[in-house]
């Protein structure tokens, strides 16, 4: 049985990352947006890497 991947728009990713930075709570933000916490942590890392 394979893994199902959801594809989220760049705008959705940016909105969720921004929300997590504002609230300071990755877990709650991930739960609110129905994504896995590890996915949000990866998006945050990608965001930081692009800023560098």
Backbone as CSV, one residue per row, in Angstrom:
resi,resn,N_x,N_y,N_z,CA_x,CA_y,CA_z,C_x,C_y,C_z
1,UNK,0.844,-1.176,0.000,0.000,0.000,0.000,0.887,1.236,0.000
2,UNK,0.683,2.129,-0.946,1.529,3.310,-1.096,1.076,4.476,-0.249
3,UNK,1.956,5.406,-0.168,1.715,6.622,0.597,0.984,7.626,-0.293
4,UNK,-0.027,8.299,0.234,-0.753,9.316,-0.524,-0.126,10.672,-0.232
5,UNK,0.249,11.368,-1.304,0.843,12.691,-1.139,-0.166,13.745,-1.544
6,UNK,-0.329,14.743,-0.703,-1.160,15.887,-1.037,-0.250,16.974,-1.561
7,UNK,-0.725,17.702,-2.521,0.059,18.814,-3.055,-0.624,20.108,-2.636
8,UNK,0.099,20.914,-1.909,-0.421,22.176,-1.415,0.177,23.318,-2.225
9,UNK,-0.608,24.351,-2.430,-0.136,25.499,-3.201,0.941,26.247,-2.425
10,UNK,1.811,26.939,-3.139,2.822,27.746,-2.459,2.190,28.778,-1.509
11,UNK,1.023,29.302,-1.874,0.348,30.279,-1.015,-0.099,29.641,0.287
12,UNK,-0.646,28.429,0.217,-1.076,27.720,1.420,0.123,27.465,2.329
13,UNK,1.223,26.997,1.727,2.428,26.726,2.512,2.923,27.994,3.207
14,UNK,2.964,29.093,2.468,3.431,30.357,3.037,2.523,30.802,4.177
15,UNK,1.223,30.678,3.983,0.264,31.082,5.022,0.441,30.256,6.295
16,UNK,0.634,28.948,6.134,0.774,28.063,7.289,2.096,28.325,8.005
17,UNK,3.174,28.512,7.234,4.477,28.815,7.847,4.386,30.124,8.614
18,UNK,3.782,31.133,8.013,3.645,32.428,8.676,2.828,32.293,9.964
19,UNK,1.734,31.556,9.893,0.915,31.337,11.091,1.740,30.664,12.196
20,UNK,2.540,29.675,11.814,3.336,28.969,12.823,4.399,29.874,13.432
21,UNK,4.941,30.792,12.631,5.931,31.728,13.157,5.283,32.747,14.094
22,UNK,4.089,33.194,13.748,3.377,34.172,14.574,2.945,33.546,15.903
23,UNK,2.361,32.350,15.835,1.851,31.715,17.056,2.970,31.079,17.872
24,UNK,4.045,30.674,17.188,5.132,30.001,17.877,4.807,28.570,18.257
25,UNK,3.721,28.033,17.691,3.291,26.689,18.056,3.124,25.846,16.795
26,UNK,4.141,25.057,16.475,4.134,24.244,15.258,3.050,23.172,15.329
27,UNK,2.956,22.499,16.458,2.008,21.396,16.599,0.561,21.854,16.410
28,UNK,0.173,22.911,17.097,-1.200,23.407,17.003,-1.503,23.916,15.594
29,UNK,-0.529,24.592,14.980,-0.729,25.107,13.624,-0.902,23.952,12.648
30,UNK,-0.085,22.925,12.780,-0.208,21.751,11.901,-1.578,21.094,12.077
31,UNK,-2.001,20.930,13.314,-3.307,20.319,13.569,-4.441,21.146,12.981
32,UNK,-4.377,22.461,13.164,-5.425,23.349,12.644,-5.532,23.266,11.122
33,UNK,-4.412,23.067,10.470,-4.388,23.048,9.004,-4.366,21.639,8.429
34,UNK,-4.552,20.652,9.284,-4.669,19.243,8.905,-3.468,18.751,8.094
35,UNK,-2.276,19.083,8.598,-1.049,18.553,8.013,-0.225,17.954,9.143
36,UNK,0.714,17.098,8.793,1.560,16.488,9.803,2.596,17.500,10.279
37,UNK,2.911,17.438,11.543,3.872,18.360,12.139,5.220,18.316,11.417
38,UNK,5.652,17.141,11.001,6.938,17.021,10.305,6.913,17.736,8.954
39,UNK,5.758,17.757,8.312,5.617,18.478,7.038,5.797,19.975,7.279
40,UNK,5.152,20.489,8.302,5.281,21.905,8.620,6.715,22.252,9.004
41,UNK,7.356,21.400,9.750,8.761,21.661,10.114,9.640,21.705,8.858
42,UNK,9.365,20.831,7.897,10.122,20.841,6.639,9.863,22.138,5.865
43,UNK,8.608,22.573,5.797,8.269,23.823,5.112,8.967,24.998,5.777
44,UNK,9.006,25.008,7.116,9.680,26.098,7.829,11.177,26.113,7.511
45,UNK,11.787,24.927,7.431,13.204,24.834,7.100,13.443,25.342,5.671
46,UNK,12.588,24.938,4.740,12.709,25.397,3.353,12.584,26.914,3.288
47,UNK,11.664,27.472,4.055,11.462,28.917,4.104,12.721,29.619,4.604
48,UNK,13.291,29.111,5.703,14.525,29.701,6.249,15.679,29.584,5.265
49,UNK,15.791,28.434,4.605,16.876,28.217,3.645,16.773,29.185,2.463
50,UNK,15.553,29.465,2.021,15.363,30.391,0.883,15.668,31.831,1.276
51,UNK,15.509,32.155,2.549,15.803,33.519,3.016,17.309,33.778,3.074
52,UNK,18.072,32.708,3.226,19.534,32.846,3.370,20.178,33.246,2.059
